[in-house]
Amino acid sequence: GAVVSQHPSWVICKSGTSVKIECRSLDFQATTMFWYRQFPKQSLMLMATSNEGSKATYEQGVEKDKFLINHASLTLSTLTVTSAHPEDSSFYICSARNTGGLINEQFFGPGTRLTVL
Amino acid sequence: AQSVAQPEDQVNVAEGNPLTVKCTYSVSGNPYLFWYVQYPNRGLQFLLKYITGDNLVKGSYGFEAEFNKSQTSFHLKKPSALVSDSALYFCAVRDKGTYKYIFGTGTRLKVLA
């Protein structure tokens, strides 16, 4: 099946620094990718929709200046957490929509655990 | 607005017994429904989906789910639970136009040996 990777799988950073998380579709093109956030023992909450070649669409309550999303190619979207604070510590999961071929499906990455000290 | 409810935070079942994880939904029109499983510190693994057709959907690892339109439910089932099935299970509905997922709060399944 289709594979979506995330890098890094985990990251620890100091408060005030910025962290970039990559989401890649390894064997298909994804014009649309989604970024989710999951707090401990909670569900996934959609943060934003990343569209290749255009600006991301953010869900209500998500700060676009804090969570910068870039979808530079059909296989790569990045989420940058700017000026990270401890409350940004979370599990971030991306998904990529396979718009090509016969199957129009969506696949999830393995997630990135961010810990801000 | 679309929503999904998983009424149980945790379900305990003995190994070898049948298991059911409940999910109800609220959508306008015909729903696209999904079940995913998540192991600790891992992403989501697809189990099964209902788009249209037969109300009984068979998925990965012996799981199945029954779409019940009158009860607006999509319960996940397995005839014989394994200890390795212990994980966090999410029910979700996907918006047909935007492809966004709306997830339930998750149900932790614990299969006891």
HADDOCK unambig.tbl for C-alpha pairs under 7 A between the chains (distance, minus, plus):
assign (segid A and resid 42 and name CA) (segid B and resid 105 and name CA) 6.22 0.50 0.50
assign (segid A and resid 43 and name CA) (segid B and resid 103 and name CA) 6.61 0.50 0.50
assign (segid A and resid 43 and name CA) (segid B and resid 104 and name CA) 6.56 0.50 0.50
assign (segid A and resid 43 and name CA) (segid B and resid 105 and name CA) 4.73 0.50 0.50
assign (segid A and resid 43 and name CA) (segid B and resid 106 and name CA) 6.11 0.50 0.50
assign (segid A and resid 44 and name CA) (segid B and resid 103 and name CA) 6.39 0.50 0.50
assign (segid A and resid 93 and name CA) (segid B and resid 43 and name CA) 6.73 0.50 0.50
assign (segid A and resid 108 and name CA) (segid B and resid 43 and name CA) 6.62 0.50 0.50
assign (segid A and resid 108 and name CA) (segid B and resid 44 and name CA) 6.05 0.50 0.50
assign (segid A and resid 109 and name CA) (segid B and resid 43 and name CA) 5.82 0.50 0.50
assign (segid A and resid 110 and name CA) (segid B and resid 42 and name CA) 5.26 0.50 0.50
assign (segid A and resid 110 and name CA) (segid B and resid 43 and name CA) 3.79 0.50 0.50
assign (segid A and resid 110 and name CA) (segid B and resid 44 and name CA) 6.88 0.50 0.50
assign (segid A and resid 111 and name CA) (segid B and resid 42 and name CA) 6.20 0.50 0.50
assign (segid A and resid 111 and name CA) (segid B and resid 43 and name CA) 5.10 0.50 0.50
